[in-house]
Amino acid sequence: MLALNGLPMPYHPVFNVPRFAFATKDRFFLIVFASDKKYDPATTRRFLEGLNPRSISEVPS
């Protein structure tokens, strides 16, 4: 199961997002992959903004 989920993943670009450090304290991260066939940057951003998050960060690949 670990291999099917691509684990372990010792590095991911999301680790460079400054607010990622809070994910281990009292918050969590939601990652939406641009490689998803249904992904649309503008629609996804509008949807996430509608949820009133503390922040939205784009992660360069």
HTML snippet that shows the backbone in 3Dmol.js (N, CA, C, O; Angstrom):
<script src="https://3Dmol.org/build/3Dmol-min.js"></script>
<div id="view" style="width:600px;height:400px;position:relative"></div>
<script>
const pdb = `
ATOM      1  N   MET A   1       0.814  -1.174   0.000  1.00  0.00           N
ATOM      2  CA  MET A   1       0.000   0.000   0.000  1.00  0.00           C
ATOM      3  C   MET A   1       0.868   1.252   0.000  1.00  0.00           C
ATOM      4  O   MET A   1       0.528   2.239  -0.652  1.00  0.00           O
ATOM      5  N   LEU A   2       1.961   1.224   0.708  1.00  0.00           N
ATOM      6  CA  LEU A   2       2.848   2.389   0.718  1.00  0.00           C
ATOM      7  C   LEU A   2       3.368   2.689  -0.681  1.00  0.00           C
ATOM      8  O   LEU A   2       3.418   3.851  -1.084  1.00  0.00           O
ATOM      9  N   ALA A   3       3.749   1.674  -1.413  1.00  0.00           N
ATOM     10  CA  ALA A   3       4.273   1.880  -2.766  1.00  0.00           C
ATOM     11  C   ALA A   3       3.200   2.435  -3.697  1.00  0.00           C
ATOM     12  O   ALA A   3       3.496   3.299  -4.523  1.00  0.00           O
ATOM     13  N   LEU A   4       1.978   1.965  -3.584  1.00  0.00           N
ATOM     14  CA  LEU A   4       0.885   2.458  -4.428  1.00  0.00           C
ATOM     15  C   LEU A   4       0.563   3.925  -4.153  1.00  0.00           C
ATOM     16  O   LEU A   4       0.138   4.641  -5.060  1.00  0.00           O
ATOM     17  N   ASN A   5       0.755   4.373  -2.938  1.00  0.00           N
ATOM     18  CA  ASN A   5       0.507   5.759  -2.574  1.00  0.00           C
ATOM     19  C   ASN A   5       1.733   6.652  -2.801  1.00  0.00           C
ATOM     20  O   ASN A   5       1.700   7.844  -2.496  1.00  0.00           O
ATOM     21  N   GLY A   6       2.790   6.084  -3.325  1.00  0.00           N
ATOM     22  CA  GLY A   6       3.994   6.873  -3.598  1.00  0.00           C
ATOM     23  C   GLY A   6       4.768   7.243  -2.345  1.00  0.00           C
ATOM     24  O   GLY A   6       5.482   8.245  -2.318  1.00  0.00           O
ATOM     25  N   LEU A   7       4.623   6.433  -1.312  1.00  0.00           N
ATOM     26  CA  LEU A   7       5.308   6.711  -0.054  1.00  0.00           C
ATOM     27  C   LEU A   7       6.496   5.793   0.114  1.00  0.00           C
ATOM     28  O   LEU A   7       6.451   4.691  -0.432  1.00  0.00           O
ATOM     29  N   PRO A   8       7.513   6.133   0.793  1.00  0.00           N
ATOM     30  CA  PRO A   8       7.697   7.429   1.425  1.00  0.00           C
ATOM     31  C   PRO A   8       8.108   8.481   0.393  1.00  0.00           C
ATOM     32  O   PRO A   8       8.736   8.162  -0.616  1.00  0.00           O
ATOM     33  N   MET A   9       7.751   9.713   0.655  1.00  0.00           N
ATOM     34  CA  MET A   9       8.104  10.822  -0.218  1.00  0.00           C
ATOM     35  C   MET A   9       8.966  11.783   0.609  1.00  0.00           C
ATOM     36  O   MET A   9       8.434  12.668   1.280  1.00  0.00           O
ATOM     37  N   PRO A  10      10.286  11.615   0.565  1.00  0.00           N
ATOM     38  CA  PRO A  10      11.151  12.421   1.417  1.00  0.00           C
ATOM     39  C   PRO A  10      11.176  13.899   1.045  1.00  0.00           C
ATOM     40  O   PRO A  10      11.573  14.731   1.861  1.00  0.00           O
ATOM     41  N   TYR A  11      10.754  14.244  -0.185  1.00  0.00           N
ATOM     42  CA  TYR A  11      10.734  15.651  -0.579  1.00  0.00           C
ATOM     43  C   TYR A  11       9.529  15.915  -1.479  1.00  0.00           C
ATOM     44  O   TYR A  11       9.195  15.107  -2.345  1.00  0.00           O
ATOM     45  N   HIS A  12       8.896  17.037  -1.262  1.00  0.00           N
ATOM     46  CA  HIS A  12       7.815  17.509  -2.128  1.00  0.00           C
ATOM     47  C   HIS A  12       7.910  19.031  -2.160  1.00  0.00           C
ATOM     48  O   HIS A  12       8.232  19.634  -1.136  1.00  0.00           O
ATOM     49  N   PRO A  13       7.646  19.667  -3.283  1.00  0.00           N
ATOM     50  CA  PRO A  13       7.744  21.133  -3.363  1.00  0.00           C
ATOM     51  C   PRO A  13       6.879  21.874  -2.343  1.00  0.00           C
ATOM     52  O   PRO A  13       7.182  23.019  -2.008  1.00  0.00           O
ATOM     53  N   VAL A  14       5.820  21.254  -1.844  1.00  0.00           N
ATOM     54  CA  VAL A  14       4.981  21.923  -0.846  1.00  0.00           C
ATOM     55  C   VAL A  14       5.753  22.204   0.439  1.00  0.00           C
ATOM     56  O   VAL A  14       5.366  23.083   1.208  1.00  0.00           O
ATOM     57  N   PHE A  15       6.826  21.479   0.679  1.00  0.00           N
ATOM     58  CA  PHE A  15       7.637  21.704   1.875  1.00  0.00           C
ATOM     59  C   PHE A  15       8.281  23.083   1.866  1.00  0.00           C
ATOM     60  O   PHE A  15       8.690  23.574   2.918  1.00  0.00           O
ATOM     61  N   ASN A  16       8.380  23.722   0.697  1.00  0.00           N
ATOM     62  CA  ASN A  16       8.988  25.054   0.591  1.00  0.00           C
ATOM     63  C   ASN A  16       8.001  26.184   0.871  1.00  0.00           C
ATOM     64  O   ASN A  16       8.416  27.338   0.978  1.00  0.00           O
ATOM     65  N   VAL A  17       6.721  25.890   0.991  1.00  0.00           N
ATOM     66  CA  VAL A  17       5.729  26.917   1.306  1.00  0.00           C
ATOM     67  C   VAL A  17       5.886  27.289   2.777  1.00  0.00           C
ATOM     68  O   VAL A  17       5.785  26.419   3.642  1.00  0.00           O
ATOM     69  N   PRO A  18       6.133  28.576   3.080  1.00  0.00           N
ATOM     70  CA  PRO A  18       6.394  28.965   4.473  1.00  0.00           C
ATOM     71  C   PRO A  18       5.308  28.538   5.466  1.00  0.00           C
ATOM     72  O   PRO A  18       5.640  28.171   6.593  1.00  0.00           O
ATOM     73  N   ARG A  19       4.046  28.572   5.097  1.00  0.00           N
ATOM     74  CA  ARG A  19       2.970  28.229   6.026  1.00  0.00           C
ATOM     75  C   ARG A  19       2.826  26.723   6.237  1.00  0.00           C
ATOM     76  O   ARG A  19       2.032  26.291   7.072  1.00  0.00           O
ATOM     77  N   PHE A  20       3.574  25.931   5.499  1.00  0.00           N
ATOM     78  CA  PHE A  20       3.511  24.479   5.668  1.00  0.00           C
ATOM     79  C   PHE A  20       3.927  24.069   7.076  1.00  0.00           C
ATOM     80  O   PHE A  20       3.482  23.038   7.579  1.00  0.00           O
ATOM     81  N   ALA A  21       4.769  24.861   7.707  1.00  0.00           N
ATOM     82  CA  ALA A  21       5.229  24.539   9.065  1.00  0.00           C
ATOM     83  C   ALA A  21       4.059  24.460  10.047  1.00  0.00           C
ATOM     84  O   ALA A  21       4.131  23.722  11.030  1.00  0.00           O
ATOM     85  N   PHE A  22       2.988  25.206   9.797  1.00  0.00           N
ATOM     86  CA  PHE A  22       1.831  25.181  10.688  1.00  0.00           C
ATOM     87  C   PHE A  22       1.017  23.896  10.553  1.00  0.00           C
ATOM     88  O   PHE A  22       0.218  23.575  11.432  1.00  0.00           O
ATOM     89  N   ALA A  23       1.213  23.169   9.473  1.00  0.00           N
ATOM     90  CA  ALA A  23       0.445  21.937   9.255  1.00  0.00           C
ATOM     91  C   ALA A  23       0.712  20.912  10.350  1.00  0.00           C
ATOM     92  O   ALA A  23      -0.145  20.077  10.638  1.00  0.00           O
ATOM     93  N   THR A  24       1.858  20.964  10.945  1.00  0.00           N
ATOM     94  CA  THR A  24       2.178  19.995  11.993  1.00  0.00           C
ATOM     95  C   THR A  24       1.788  20.479  13.380  1.00  0.00           C
ATOM     96  O   THR A  24       1.916  19.735  14.352  1.00  0.00           O
ATOM     97  N   LYS A  25       1.319  21.703  13.483  1.00  0.00           N
ATOM     98  CA  LYS A  25       0.947  22.245  14.786  1.00  0.00           C
ATOM     99  C   LYS A  25      -0.561  22.192  14.963  1.00  0.00           C
ATOM    100  O   LYS A  25      -1.077  21.235  15.541  1.00  0.00           O
ATOM    101  N   ASP A  26      -1.265  23.178  14.486  1.00  0.00           N
ATOM    102  CA  ASP A  26      -2.703  23.223  14.727  1.00  0.00           C
ATOM    103  C   ASP A  26      -3.523  23.443  13.458  1.00  0.00           C
ATOM    104  O   ASP A  26      -4.674  23.874  13.526  1.00  0.00           O
ATOM    105  N   ARG A  27      -2.939  23.151  12.317  1.00  0.00           N
ATOM    106  CA  ARG A  27      -3.639  23.360  11.053  1.00  0.00           C
ATOM    107  C   ARG A  27      -3.392  22.179  10.131  1.00  0.00           C
ATOM    108  O   ARG A  27      -2.685  21.234  10.479  1.00  0.00           O
ATOM    109  N   PHE A  28      -3.998  22.253   8.933  1.00  0.00           N
ATOM    110  CA  PHE A  28      -3.765  21.199   7.959  1.00  0.00           C
ATOM    111  C   PHE A  28      -3.631  21.823   6.582  1.00  0.00           C
ATOM    112  O   PHE A  28      -3.956  22.993   6.382  1.00  0.00           O
ATOM    113  N   PHE A  29      -3.155  21.041   5.651  1.00  0.00           N
ATOM    114  CA  PHE A  29      -2.964  21.474   4.272  1.00  0.00           C
ATOM    115  C   PHE A  29      -3.848  20.639   3.366  1.00  0.00           C
ATOM    116  O   PHE A  29      -4.032  19.441   3.584  1.00  0.00           O
ATOM    117  N   LEU A  30      -4.384  21.278   2.361  1.00  0.00           N
ATOM    118  CA  LEU A  30      -5.115  20.595   1.311  1.00  0.00           C
ATOM    119  C   LEU A  30      -4.334  20.851   0.034  1.00  0.00           C
ATOM    120  O   LEU A  30      -4.103  22.004  -0.330  1.00  0.00           O
ATOM    121  N   ILE A  31      -3.932  19.808  -0.638  1.00  0.00           N
ATOM    122  CA  ILE A  31      -3.154  19.948  -1.866  1.00  0.00           C
ATOM    123  C   ILE A  31      -4.010  19.502  -3.038  1.00  0.00           C
ATOM    124  O   ILE A  31      -4.557  18.399  -3.037  1.00  0.00           O
ATOM    125  N   VAL A  32      -4.121  20.362  -4.033  1.00  0.00           N
ATOM    126  CA  VAL A  32      -4.837  20.048  -5.268  1.00  0.00           C
ATOM    127  C   VAL A  32      -3.784  19.970  -6.363  1.00  0.00           C
ATOM    128  O   VAL A  32      -3.107  20.957  -6.649  1.00  0.00           O
ATOM    129  N   PHE A  33      -3.648  18.824  -6.963  1.00  0.00           N
ATOM    130  CA  PHE A  33      -2.621  18.630  -7.986  1.00  0.00           C
ATOM    131  C   PHE A  33      -3.083  19.139  -9.337  1.00  0.00           C
ATOM    132  O   PHE A  33      -4.191  18.830  -9.776  1.00  0.00           O
ATOM    133  N   ALA A  34      -2.240  19.920  -9.998  1.00  0.00           N
ATOM    134  CA  ALA A  34      -2.550  20.452 -11.326  1.00  0.00           C
ATOM    135  C   ALA A  34      -2.569  19.355 -12.377  1.00  0.00           C
ATOM    136  O   ALA A  34      -3.098  19.559 -13.469  1.00  0.00           O
ATOM    137  N   SER A  35      -2.013  18.219 -12.074  1.00  0.00           N
ATOM    138  CA  SER A  35      -1.997  17.112 -13.034  1.00  0.00           C
ATOM    139  C   SER A  35      -3.356  16.421 -13.151  1.00  0.00           C
ATOM    140  O   SER A  35      -3.563  15.611 -14.054  1.00  0.00           O
ATOM    141  N   ASP A  36      -4.279  16.737 -12.245  1.00  0.00           N
ATOM    142  CA  ASP A  36      -5.622  16.162 -12.295  1.00  0.00           C
ATOM    143  C   ASP A  36      -6.318  16.629 -13.572  1.00  0.00           C
ATOM    144  O   ASP A  36      -6.235  17.807 -13.922  1.00  0.00           O
ATOM    145  N   LYS A  37      -6.990  15.742 -14.258  1.00  0.00           N
ATOM    146  CA  LYS A  37      -7.641  16.068 -15.531  1.00  0.00           C
ATOM    147  C   LYS A  37      -8.733  17.130 -15.366  1.00  0.00           C
ATOM    148  O   LYS A  37      -8.988  17.898 -16.294  1.00  0.00           O
ATOM    149  N   LYS A  38      -9.369  17.180 -14.213  1.00  0.00           N
ATOM    150  CA  LYS A  38     -10.457  18.126 -13.979  1.00  0.00           C
ATOM    151  C   LYS A  38      -9.979  19.460 -13.403  1.00  0.00           C
ATOM    152  O   LYS A  38     -10.795  20.341 -13.131  1.00  0.00           O
ATOM    153  N   TYR A  39      -8.691  19.614 -13.217  1.00  0.00           N
ATOM    154  CA  TYR A  39      -8.148  20.829 -12.610  1.00  0.00           C
ATOM    155  C   TYR A  39      -8.264  22.026 -13.545  1.00  0.00           C
ATOM    156  O   TYR A  39      -7.876  21.958 -14.711  1.00  0.00           O
ATOM    157  N   ASP A  40      -8.798  23.114 -13.024  1.00  0.00           N
ATOM    158  CA  ASP A  40      -8.836  24.394 -13.719  1.00  0.00           C
ATOM    159  C   ASP A  40      -8.372  25.442 -12.705  1.00  0.00           C
ATOM    160  O   ASP A  40      -9.011  25.610 -11.666  1.00  0.00           O
ATOM    161  N   PRO A  41      -7.284  26.142 -12.982  1.00  0.00           N
ATOM    162  CA  PRO A  41      -6.723  27.056 -11.975  1.00  0.00           C
ATOM    163  C   PRO A  41      -7.713  28.101 -11.460  1.00  0.00           C
ATOM    164  O   PRO A  41      -7.817  28.293 -10.249  1.00  0.00           O
ATOM    165  N   ALA A  42      -8.431  28.773 -12.336  1.00  0.00           N
ATOM    166  CA  ALA A  42      -9.342  29.843 -11.919  1.00  0.00           C
ATOM    167  C   ALA A  42     -10.520  29.291 -11.116  1.00  0.00           C
ATOM    168  O   ALA A  42     -10.876  29.843 -10.074  1.00  0.00           O
ATOM    169  N   THR A  43     -11.117  28.217 -11.593  1.00  0.00           N
ATOM    170  CA  THR A  43     -12.263  27.626 -10.900  1.00  0.00           C
ATOM    171  C   THR A  43     -11.854  27.093  -9.534  1.00  0.00           C
ATOM    172  O   THR A  43     -12.573  27.279  -8.552  1.00  0.00           O
ATOM    173  N   THR A  44     -10.721  26.440  -9.468  1.00  0.00           N
ATOM    174  CA  THR A  44     -10.242  25.886  -8.203  1.00  0.00           C
ATOM    175  C   THR A  44      -9.968  27.001  -7.204  1.00  0.00           C
ATOM    176  O   THR A  44     -10.327  26.888  -6.032  1.00  0.00           O
ATOM    177  N   ARG A  45      -9.337  28.069  -7.658  1.00  0.00           N
ATOM    178  CA  ARG A  45      -9.028  29.190  -6.773  1.00  0.00           C
ATOM    179  C   ARG A  45     -10.305  29.836  -6.235  1.00  0.00           C
ATOM    180  O   ARG A  45     -10.393  30.127  -5.043  1.00  0.00           O
ATOM    181  N   ARG A  46     -11.289  30.060  -7.100  1.00  0.00           N
ATOM    182  CA  ARG A  46     -12.562  30.647  -6.660  1.00  0.00           C
ATOM    183  C   ARG A  46     -13.247  29.758  -5.619  1.00  0.00           C
ATOM    184  O   ARG A  46     -13.771  30.240  -4.615  1.00  0.00           O
ATOM    185  N   PHE A  47     -13.228  28.452  -5.885  1.00  0.00           N
ATOM    186  CA  PHE A  47     -13.831  27.517  -4.940  1.00  0.00           C
ATOM    187  C   PHE A  47     -13.140  27.596  -3.579  1.00  0.00           C
ATOM    188  O   PHE A  47     -13.802  27.690  -2.545  1.00  0.00           O
ATOM    189  N   LEU A  48     -11.818  27.557  -3.584  1.00  0.00           N
ATOM    190  CA  LEU A  48     -11.071  27.592  -2.326  1.00  0.00           C
ATOM    191  C   LEU A  48     -11.260  28.921  -1.603  1.00  0.00           C
ATOM    192  O   LEU A  48     -11.386  28.935  -0.378  1.00  0.00           O
ATOM    193  N   GLU A  49     -11.283  30.034  -2.326  1.00  0.00           N
ATOM    194  CA  GLU A  49     -11.506  31.338  -1.702  1.00  0.00           C
ATOM    195  C   GLU A  49     -12.881  31.400  -1.053  1.00  0.00           C
ATOM    196  O   GLU A  49     -13.054  32.071  -0.036  1.00  0.00           O
ATOM    197  N   GLY A  50     -13.856  30.713  -1.627  1.00  0.00           N
ATOM    198  CA  GLY A  50     -15.194  30.672  -1.061  1.00  0.00           C
ATOM    199  C   GLY A  50     -15.266  29.950   0.275  1.00  0.00           C
ATOM    200  O   GLY A  50     -16.249  30.093   1.002  1.00  0.00           O
ATOM    201  N   LEU A  51     -14.248  29.185   0.606  1.00  0.00           N
ATOM    202  CA  LEU A  51     -14.196  28.459   1.878  1.00  0.00           C
ATOM    203  C   LEU A  51     -13.580  29.295   3.001  1.00  0.00           C
ATOM    204  O   LEU A  51     -13.474  28.831   4.136  1.00  0.00           O
ATOM    205  N   ASN A  52     -13.174  30.534   2.681  1.00  0.00           N
ATOM    206  CA  ASN A  52     -12.555  31.452   3.639  1.00  0.00           C
ATOM    207  C   ASN A  52     -11.327  30.856   4.343  1.00  0.00           C
ATOM    208  O   ASN A  52     -11.278  30.816   5.573  1.00  0.00           O
ATOM    209  N   PRO A  53     -10.352  30.400   3.579  1.00  0.00           N
ATOM    210  CA  PRO A  53      -9.153  29.825   4.201  1.00  0.00           C
ATOM    211  C   PRO A  53      -8.262  30.919   4.780  1.00  0.00           C
ATOM    212  O   PRO A  53      -8.420  32.097   4.462  1.00  0.00           O
ATOM    213  N   ARG A  54      -7.351  30.525   5.609  1.00  0.00           N
ATOM    214  CA  ARG A  54      -6.359  31.481   6.138  1.00  0.00           C
ATOM    215  C   ARG A  54      -5.427  31.925   5.024  1.00  0.00           C
ATOM    216  O   ARG A  54      -4.996  33.078   4.991  1.00  0.00           O
ATOM    217  N   SER A  55      -5.118  31.019   4.120  1.00  0.00           N
ATOM    218  CA  SER A  55      -4.266  31.384   2.991  1.00  0.00           C
ATOM    219  C   SER A  55      -4.408  30.346   1.886  1.00  0.00           C
ATOM    220  O   SER A  55      -4.823  29.210   2.113  1.00  0.00           O
ATOM    221  N   ILE A  56      -4.050  30.775   0.695  1.00  0.00           N
ATOM    222  CA  ILE A  56      -3.961  29.879  -0.469  1.00  0.00           C
ATOM    223  C   ILE A  56      -2.591  30.122  -1.080  1.00  0.00           C
ATOM    224  O   ILE A  56      -2.220  31.264  -1.351  1.00  0.00           O
ATOM    225  N   SER A  57      -1.851  29.063  -1.292  1.00  0.00           N
ATOM    226  CA  SER A  57      -0.509  29.179  -1.862  1.00  0.00           C
ATOM    227  C   SER A  57      -0.394  28.309  -3.091  1.00  0.00           C
ATOM    228  O   SER A  57      -0.841  27.161  -3.103  1.00  0.00           O
ATOM    229  N   GLU A  58       0.205  28.863  -4.122  1.00  0.00           N
ATOM    230  CA  GLU A  58       0.511  28.050  -5.301  1.00  0.00           C
ATOM    231  C   GLU A  58       1.927  27.522  -5.129  1.00  0.00           C
ATOM    232  O   GLU A  58       2.841  28.254  -4.747  1.00  0.00           O
ATOM    233  N   VAL A  59       2.086  26.257  -5.416  1.00  0.00           N
ATOM    234  CA  VAL A  59       3.383  25.596  -5.223  1.00  0.00           C
ATOM    235  C   VAL A  59       3.993  25.346  -6.599  1.00  0.00           C
ATOM    236  O   VAL A  59       3.432  24.599  -7.400  1.00  0.00           O
ATOM    237  N   PRO A  60       5.138  25.967  -6.876  1.00  0.00           N
ATOM    238  CA  PRO A  60       5.791  25.678  -8.157  1.00  0.00           C
ATOM    239  C   PRO A  60       6.308  24.254  -8.176  1.00  0.00           C
ATOM    240  O   PRO A  60       6.797  23.743  -7.169  1.00  0.00           O
ATOM    241  N   SER A  61       6.196  23.626  -9.321  1.00  0.00           N
ATOM    242  CA  SER A  61       6.637  22.220  -9.408  1.00  0.00           C
ATOM    243  C   SER A  61       8.114  22.101  -9.646  1.00  0.00           C
ATOM    244  O   SER A  61       8.637  20.991  -9.743  1.00  0.00           O
TER     245      SER A  61
END
`;
const viewer = $3Dmol.createViewer("view");
viewer.addModel(pdb, "pdb");
viewer.setStyle({}, {cartoon: {color: "spectrum"}});
viewer.zoomTo();
viewer.render();
</script>
